[in-house]
Amino acid sequence: MDYEQLKFIWWLLIGMLLIGLVLVEGLDQGARVLMPILARHVREPLRRDRAIASPQSVYLLWLAAIGCTLSLVWPRLGLMPCLGVGLIALLSLLRRYGLQLNRPAGNAWAWTGLVSGLLPALLIGVMLGNLFLGLPFSSCGQAGCHYHGALSGLFEPFAVLVGGVCLSMLSQLGAAWVMLHGDGAVRWRARQVTWVAGSMFLASFLGAVLWLGAGSHGYSLSAVTLPGVLCSPSNGVVLPGNVGWQANYRAWPWAWLAPLFAITGAVLALFAAWQSRAGLALLGGGMATCATLSSAGFALFPFIVPSNLQLSASLTAWDAMGSEKTLGMMLIVASVLVPMLLAYTVYSLLKGWDLFIEPRSAAHSSWHRDTRMVRRHLALR
């Protein structure tokens, strides 16, 4: 296996790890969105301390795996992976305390969990949106990269729209997960969130695709000396003019299946929520999440962080990689640790199966209370 093949394999592996992290985040986020409502109606601890420990440890393990992998495989990213992982880890700790609803200030902690639960998804989307727009940084040889913008410049309208896409996408997935495991009032409210979040995702995703195709000019990496091989720093140059980042989709027509699957998954989740079929809603939400991230990956490949200030400073999968020896050793380690991480994730999710199931008496009373509420609402209409 040569150096170029290792670079491409690691591009795929990092993409899979990022999709796994976002899926774990999405399964947890539905509870954060519903938490202020649950705080008013679910009074018993429901063995939360035991059930919370496993998802929290899984999430932190995924964060650690992503941070270490990015730092070792793409060393030219510098401190960006560490700063991002540290910020998300801090927000996850706030979510952990937001779940302690049996405290006297339960509602305040619940809203803390809500805000800290929404921020990671929103920030992930904003970061993804800025990759399409490009970041204002330059490279000065041995001096490294220099960022020339302000923090407020990261919140461009298109980046905020992509943040809304990610937020609604993960809210739909998480609410479907809660609907699958919940009883009574919890299941009914999760069904409502699934429907609302799915509708918002469809609208924002289609809006982002149209905006990107109509007004965004992306970049492409062109080989100038050896067109028959994969681009590398010595034989490639960054060129503008890739309108809407559609060059890869024109080169690979099968890549259009990714955005098609994203829309199909969202529609499937909406239909399943309307029919109260939680398992099908979870399947549709997971399909929409994986396909949406895959759509972004197909559009950006091989760029990791493009520069809109100095095109030659853009970081790609070919010039941001570590040494061949590092990539080979990391591939061996990943072949052992990644399956273990996946197995532990599945075990932890199954262990926390009853996290959102209310006690029998509470579920029975809340179900009848909510049924009366729905009937009264329909009668008023």
Buried (B, 14 or more C-beta within 10 A) or exposed (E): EEBBEBBBBBBEBBBBBBBBBBBBBBBBBBBBBBBBBBBEBBBEEBEBEEBBBBBBEBBBBBBEBBBBBBBBBBBBBEEBBBEBBEEBBEBBEBBBEBBBBEEEEBBEBBBBBBEBBBBBBBBBBBBBBBBBBBBBBBBEEEEEBEBEEEEEBBEBEBBBBBBBBBBBBBBBBBBBBBBBBBBBBBBBBBBBBBBBBBBBBBBBBBBBBEBBEEEBEBBBBEBEEEEEEBBBEEBBBBEEEBBBBBBBBEEEEEBBBBBEBBBBBBBBBBBBBEEEBBEBBBBBBBBBBBBBBBBBBBBBBBBBBBBBBBBEBBBBBBBBBBEBEBBEEBBEEBEEBBEEBEEBBEEBBEBBEBBBBBBEEBBEBBBEEBEEEEEEEEEEE
